[in-house]
């Protein structure tokens, strides 16, 4: 369980960074449409 928790924490950090990037790209696309 401890190893799984460590893996999930690492994935959550990476996914959080990727999520921010996706949000920025989504905002830019939305601005282009408007």
C-alpha positions as CSV (number, residue, x, y, z in Angstrom):
1,X,0.0,0.0,0.0
2,X,2.8,2.4,0.8
3,X,4.4,1.9,-2.6
4,X,1.0,2.5,-4.3
5,X,0.6,5.7,-2.3
6,X,4.0,6.9,-3.4
7,X,3.2,6.1,-7.0
8,X,-0.2,7.9,-6.9
9,X,1.4,10.9,-5.3
10,X,4.0,11.1,-8.1
11,X,1.3,10.6,-10.8
12,X,-0.9,13.3,-9.1
13,X,2.0,15.8,-9.3
14,X,2.7,15.1,-13.0
15,X,-1.0,15.1,-13.9
16,X,-1.5,18.4,-12.0
17,X,1.3,20.0,-14.1
18,X,-0.1,18.6,-17.3
19,X,-3.6,19.7,-16.2
20,X,-2.4,23.3,-15.8
21,X,-0.9,23.1,-19.3
22,X,-4.1,21.7,-20.8
23,X,-6.1,24.5,-19.1
24,X,-3.8,27.2,-20.6
25,X,-4.2,25.6,-24.0
26,X,-7.9,25.3,-23.6
27,X,-8.2,29.0,-22.6
28,X,-6.1,30.0,-25.7
29,X,-8.4,28.0,-28.0
30,X,-11.5,29.4,-26.4
31,X,-10.1,32.9,-26.8
32,X,-9.4,32.2,-30.5
33,X,-13.0,30.9,-31.0
34,X,-14.4,34.0,-29.4
